[in-house]
């Protein structure tokens, strides 16, 4: 356990940031799952709509530093490829 005031503050700040990052990652995973579900059902319109939402969320996560920009690009590319495969 930390005794120094600044160390105690770091612990609190790190917990706050970890919770925020976890919430953002969870939202991204949910969006990705919605796209994959629409693709597996063969619903092109729903997949395209879900893809737009997912791309926005992934880019937001990247801009906030939750994901590296290359990770964002990879996720978007894979989703777009899957959606274009059924269209």
Secondary structure, DSSP 8 states (H G I E B T S, - for coil): ---SHHHHHHHHHHHHHHHHHHHHHHHHHHHHHHHHHHHHHT-HHHHHHHHHHHHHHHHHHHHTTSS-HHHHHHHHHHHHHHHHHH-
